[in-house]
Amino acid sequence: MTASYTHKSLTDLEDSALKFGLAETQEARFASEELDTEQTGLSHHRVKPGKRQAFAHKHNDAEEVYVVVSGSGRVKLDDEIMELAPRDALRVSAGVVRAFEADADGLEILAFGPRRADDHGEMLQDWWQD
């Protein structure tokens, strides 16, 4: 019988950014599999102080909600740049390209969305150019 709940510390999960050589700019922990979720996707991201995520991404069929846990910074959504502060919540529709940038204190966010095996997102290198 499967338990009706799963408890994990997000900081104990594998840092995918480290695994892919992106540790200089960010941390990224994907919790859905570790939490045995059936419908909900959850990830924990930390953008290092004064850094921008190494790539932008978008989802073709899934909206996401981001919650700023701590720190501050900016997000670029297609062609619009928006400031972010602690406890801000941001919904991003499917198809919108997004990337995050941290201020001097760093930026820690949680991302929530539907868990879909067929939509891991599309990564876009060098998308946010100043």
Secondary structure, 3 states (H helix, E strand, C coil): CCCCCCCCCHHHCCCHHHHCCCCCCEEEEECCCCCCCCCEEEEEEEECCCCECCEEEECCCCCEEEEEEEEEEEEEECCEEEEECCCCEEEECCCCCEEEEEEEEEEEEEEEEECCCCCCCEEEECCCCC
